[in-house]
Amino acid sequence: MSKIFQTLKEALSGSEQEFTSGSINRAIVLLSIPMVLEMLMEGIFALVDIYFVSKVSAEAAATVGMTESVITIIYSVAFGLSSAATATVARRTGEHDHEGAAKAAVQAIWIAVTLSVLFSLVGIFFSENILRMMGATDVQVADCIGYTRIAFSTNIVIMFIFLLNAVFRGVGNASIAMWVLVISNGINVVLDPMLIFGWGPLPKLDVEGAALATSIGRGIGVCIQLYILIRGTKLIKLAKRHLVLHWQTIGSLLRVASTGAFQFIIASASWIFLMRIVSESGTEVVAGYTIAIRIIVFTIMPAWGMANAAATLVGQNLGAKQPDRAEQSVWRTAKIDMVFMLIVSIFYFLFAKQIALRFDPNPVVVEAAVLSLRIFSVGYVFFAWGMVVSSAFNGAGDTLTPTLINFVCFWLIEIPIGYWMAVMLDWGLSGVVWSVCIAETIMAVVFIVLFRRGKWKEVKI
């Protein structure tokens, strides 16, 4: 028992490690626990945000859903760049090249700054166009456009918090990433109701308050991340000499990040298309679907935490020339993730209505949320396998394979099936959600088949 507590303490303490030797199960535990808690904090943020926003109005909740559907493009770019950073930093760490790890981290930061400026300009000048494209009503545009503008214009905190946490994960210190999100999302949870409803001396900002609270919380988290990296840790320290642009490193990062980002953009674009179909069913259905998505995110995020652990293990072990150990780590992580998702899927299926009622008593909203939760839960086990194995490809630096699989499964399967079921068969919301389950299941099977072939072991970065 004392050994278990010692392992838990070590997982949460913030020590950096190279997971290229020793027990694989212990390595998975040490990485997974902080990564699961890190992603759980993201899930809590999503739930708290939509909980308070839904108290403003159904229009506000629907606007958040529409904005999030489009802003996932920014998340996609952030995830793509983060995948490149984790893969590169983990590979250099496995090679004991700590200077190379720091250099890669700073070059990734330069890329993030450039991209975030471009996204901010889009948000400042085209927020109204974005909302109307997603089917927003005149009331939603008039009352909630501020949320969209703030979300886009402060996207740099999204880019940085994902990127810098990816650097920490690459050097094997997932606990720092976890504690950063505990602090930043904790601040967001406190500020959310204060800024939305105008508690105390603060002004009542309605849905704009949610965007502002998120930006402040994540901004403080980014400041903490930069302070730790500049101060330096055992395996990585950013210095002035790393600020010099290294075009070869930037080119390598962009090569991995571009396909990685496109991989997530493909998925994001499918969500945008599906949200557009759902919007035809009315504001209340969109609100219910948005609530369901946020609830789903709450448990998918911890599952992504375990998937991120697999990416770090793959990167470090490939750097140490141990591909078989890398593969073994992935299979073990996937099995753990599968059990977790199975338990969650049963819970969602049985208690969907009770959960939905916590967010909105409106019968139409609740019905849409319950329908979405129950259908999503059917495919949850397959989601687990797909997440872990796709992260393993990314951790190896092979972002092209997941990109191609995403393109086929999301654009050639999910979108056509979603349109056919929702519009042609007139299934509405249920057709959209079923298309997601079908596509994710097929994708998981394809990932497993290609991963077994082992081509990812030969990727050079």
N, C-alpha and C positions, 0 to 999 in steps of 0.2 A: 504493500500500500504506500509506504514511504517513497518507493521508487516512482510510482505513478504521480504522486504529488510533486516530486522533484522535477519530473518531466514537464508537468503542467506549468510549474513555476518558471522553468527554463523557456518554455514556449512563449510566455507572456513578458519575459524580462527584457528582451531587446538585444540579446547577444547575436552576433553575426556568425554564420557557420558555412563551411563548404560541405555540402551533403554528398560527397563523392566516396565515402567509406562508411563502414558501420551498418547498423540495422536500418533497412529500408522503412520498416514500419515506424521506427522511432523518428526517422526523417520526415515521414508523412505527417506524423502527429505534431512535430515541432513547427512545421510550416503551415499545416492546415488549421490548427487552432486559432492563431492570430489572423490568418487570412479569412477564415469563416466569420470570425467576430468583426473583422474589417468590413466585409461585404454585408454582414447583418446590420451594421450601422447604416450602410447605404439604404438597406431595405427599410429600416426604421424611419430614416429621413423621408423616404418616398411615402410611407404610410401616414406619418404625422402631417406632412405637407398636404396631402389630398384630404385628410380628415378635417383640418381646419378650413381649407379652401371650400370643401363641400358645404360647410356651414354658411358660407357667404351666399351661394346660389348654385343651381344646377348649371347655369350659363358659365359661371366662373370655373367649375370643375371641368366642364366640357372644353373651355378655352385652354386650361392647363393640359388636357389630353391632346388637343390639336397642336399646341406649341411643342409639347414634349415629343410628339411624333416627328416633327420637323427637326427639332434640336438634337434628335438622336444622330443626325448627320455629324454634328460636332462631337458627340460621344463616340461616334464611329472613328473619326479622325484621331481622337484622343486615345481610344483603345488600340488603334493601329500603331500609333507612335509608341504607346506604352508596350505593346507586344514586341516591337523592335528593340526598345530599351531593355526590357527584361531579358530577351534572348541574347543581346549583345553583352550586357553587363554580366549576366550569368555565365556566358561562355568565357569571357575574360577572367571572371572570378575562378572558374574551374581550371583555367590555365595559369592561375596565380599572377595574372597581369593586372594589378590593381591600378596602375597608372592608366592603362588602356580603358579600364572600367570608368574611371573618373572622366577621361576625355570623351568617351561616348556619351556619358550623362550630360555634359555641358553642350555638346553638339545637338543633342535631342532638345535641350532647352531652347537653343536658338531657333530650331525649326518650329517649336511650339509657339514662341513669341510671334513669329512671322505669320503663322496661320491664324492665330487668335485675333490679330489686328484686322485681317480680311473678314473674318466672321463678324466682328464687331460692326464693321461698316455695313454689312448686309442687314444686321439687326436694326441699326439706327435708321436706315433709309427705306427698308422694305418690309417692316413688320406688318403693316396693314395688308400688303399684297399676300404675305404668307398666310395670314388668317383667312382671308377671302378665298385663297386657293384651297384651303382645307374645308371650306363650306361654312365658315362662321357667319352668323347673322349680323345685321347692322348693330343690334344691341350689344352683342359680344365684342365686336370691334370697338365700339364707343367706350364700353365699360372696362375692357380687359386688355387693350392693346399695350398698356404700360407694362404688364407682366411679360409680354413677348419681347418688348424692347429691352427691358432690364436683363432678361434671361440671355439674349443674344449678345448684348453689348458687354456683359461681364463674363463672357465665355472663357476668358483667360484663366479664371480660377478653376474651371472644370478641366481645362487642358493640363494645368500644372498639378492639380491634386492627384489626377490619375497617373501622369507621367512620373512625378517624383516618387510616388508610392511604388511604381513599377521598378524604379531604380533600387529602392530599398529591398524589394522582393528579390531582385536579381542578385544582390550580394548576400541573400539568405537571412535578411533581417525583416521578416514580415510583421514583427510586433510593433515596430515604429510606425509602419503604415496603419496598423490597427489603432494605435493610440492617437494618431493624428485625426483619424475619422471619428473616434470617440469624442474628441474635443470639438472638432468643427461641427459635427452633426448635433452634438449636445447644445452648442451655442444656437444652432438653427432651431432646435426644438423649443428652446426658451424664447427666442425672438419671434418665431412664427406667430403665435397668438397675440403677442404684444404689438406687432406691427400690423397684423391683419385687422384686429379689432380695436386698436388704439388704447391698450391698457396703460394705466399710469400716465406719465407725462408724454408718452409717444403718440403721434398722430394716427388716426384710423386710415390705413392705406388700402384696405380690402385685399384683393388678389395681388396687387403690386407688392404688398408687404411680404407675401410668401417668397417672391423672387428676390427681394432685397435681403430677407433673412438668410436665404440660401447663399447669396453672394458674400455676405459678411462672414458667415460661419466658415465657408470654404476658403475665403480670403485669409482668415486668421490661420487656418490649417496650413495653407501654402507658406505663410511666413515662418511657421514652426519648422516645416520641412526644409526650407532654405537655410535656416539657422543651423539645423543639425548637420546638413551636408557641408556647409562652409566651415563649421567648427571641426568637423571630421569625426569619423568613427574608425573602427579597427580595419575595415576593408575598403573604405572609400572616403575621400576628402576632396572637395572641390577647391581649387586655388586659382589665382589670377592667370597663371600660365595656361590654364585650360580654356580661357576665354577666346584664345586665338582660333579662328575658323580653320577646321581641318576638313577640306573638301572631300577627301577620300572617305573619312568616317561619315560625313554627312551623306555622301552618295550611298554608302552601304546601309545606313539607317533608313534613308528614303526608299531604297529598293525593297527592304523588308517592310517598312511602314506603309508604303503606297499600296501594296497588295493586301497588307493587313487591314488598312483603313477601308479599302474597297470591299474587302470581305465583310466588314461591319456595315458599310454603306449599302451594300446589297440587301442585307437584312433590314436596315432602317428604311430603305425605300419601299420594301414590301409592307412594312408597318404603316408607312404613310398612305400607301394605296388602300390598304385594308381599312384604315381609319376613315379614309374618304368614303368608302362604301358604307361603313357604319353610320357616318354622319347623315346619310339619307334617311335613317330611321328616326331621327329627331334628337333634340338636345338631351332628353332624359336617358335615352338608350346610350348615347355617347358618354354621359356621366357615369352610368352603371358600368360600362365597358372600361372606362378609365380607372374607376375604383378597383375593378377586378384585376386590371393590369398591375396596379400598384401593390395589391395584395400578393399577386404572383411574384412580383419583383422581390418582395420581402423574403421569400424562401428560395428564389432562384439565386439571389445574391450570395447566401452562404454556400450554395452548391458551386457557384463560380469561384468562391474562395478555395475550395478543394481543387477545382480545375486549375487555378493559378498556381497552387502548390505543385501540381504535376508539371507545369511549364518550367518552373524554377529547377526542379529535379532533372528534367530532361536537359535543359541548358547547361547546368553545371556538370552533369555526368558526361555529356558529349564533349565538353571542354576538357574533361579529364580522360578522354578516350575510353569511356566505359558505356558503349551503346546498349549492351544487354541489361545493365543495371538501370539505365534510363527507361527501357521498355517495361521492365518488371515493375518499376515505380508507377507507371501509368495504369497498368492493369489493376494493381492493388488499390490505387486511388479511385478508379472508376467503380469498383465494387462497393467501396464505402459510400460513395456518392449515390449510387443506385439505391442502397438501403435507405438512406436519408430521404430521398425523393419519393420512394414508395410509401413511407410513413406519412409524409406530408400530403401526398395525393389522397390517401384514405381519409385523412382529417378534413381536407377541403371538400371532398365529395359528401361527407356526412354532415358537416356543419357550415356549408356555404351560406345558408340563409341567415343563421345567427351572426356570422361574421359580417355579412353585407349590411345588416340592420344597424350595426355599430356606426356606420358611416352616413347613412341616409335612410329615413323612414319612408320616402316616396316609393310606393309599390312598383312603379314602372322602373325606377332606378334599381331597386332591389332585385327585381325579376331579371334584368339584364346582367347584373353582377353575378347572381347565382348561376344563371345559365352559362356564363363565361367560365366561372370557377370550376364548375363540374365537368365541363368538356375539357378544359385545360388539364385537369387532374388525370384524365385518361392517358395522356401522353407523357406524363411527368417522368416516368422511369426512363423512357427513351431520351428525354431532354438531358438526363444525367450523363449517359454515355456520350452523347454528342458533344456536350460541353467539355468533358475531360479530354477526350481524344483530340478535339479541335485545338484545345489549349496546348496539348503536347506537340502538335505540328508547329504551332506558333513558337513554342519554347525552343524548338529545334531550328527556328529561322525559316522554316518552310511555310510561309504565309500564302503561297500561291495555291497549294492544294485545297486548303479550306475555302479560299476565295472561289475557286471553280465549283466546289461542291455547293457552296452557298448560292452561287448564281443559278445552278440547275434546280436546286431544291426550292429556293424562294421565288425566283422569277419565272421559271418554266413549269413549276408544279404548284406552289402555294398560291400565287396570284391568280393564275387561270382557274384553279379549282375554287378559290375563294369567290371570284366573280361568278363562276358558273353556279355554285351552290346558293350564294346570297342573292344574286340578281335573276339569273335564268330560271333557277328552281324556286325562287322566292322564299328561301329559308331565312333571309335577313341575317341577323347577328350570329345565329347558330352556324350558318354556312361559313362565315368568316372564321369563327373559332375552330371549327372542324378542319378547315384547310390548314391552319397552323399545326394542329396535331399530326395530320397526315404528312405534311412536309418535314416536320421535325423527326418523325419516326423513320422515314426513308433516309434522311440525312444521317442519323445515328448509325444505321446499318452500313451505309456507304463509307463513313469514316472508319468504322471498325475493320472493314475489308481492306481498305487502302493502308491503314496503319500496320496491319499484319504483314504487308508486303515489305516494309522496312526501308523504303527509299529515303525517308526522312533522316535516317542515320548518316546519310552521305552529304547533307547540306553543309556548305561552308559559309561562314559569316565573319 
